[in-house]
Amino acid sequence: MIGKITLVAPKETCIEGVVYKVKIGNKFYIGSTKMKLKIRANKHNAQIKNGSKSKFHTELRNNNIFKVDCQEIYRGTEYLDIENKLIYESLNDKNCLNMKVVRSTKERKRALNNKKAPCKLCDKVIMKKNMARHLRHMHNVSNFDLFSKKVII
Ligand SMILES: [Zn+2]
């Protein structure tokens, strides 16, 4: 069948997220989420009540704030990188309540690739990023063959 071909980018690069800011007087916190902002805010509210020790939640508790107001400052697929940049730029600001820089999309992907997993054919534990090569060299199958179960073992 000849039809229109639609190119689809890898799923993880397509996910939209929101970067938000929470202000407490002059202080502020930057976060990001894939959830609806209200749901994320409710999670923070629960964390405040549950005695979370983070700088942000402690500051909220000290100010008797138990309902967080998350203000959207960015919405799109680059949300992790935007969040990362904003936090990085604010880390030396004494009003910033973030404790550390979050990982950028690239760093998260790299960390995931450096994770190890057992080979499905020989149980040898190897880094995920080397799996395709291992399958090809050691078992003469491609990742695609393995996952589509076309391989007869
Ligand atoms: Zn193997």
Residues whose N, C-alpha, C, O or C-beta is under 5 A from the ligand:
A	BS01	ZN	C119 L121 C122 D123 K124 M138
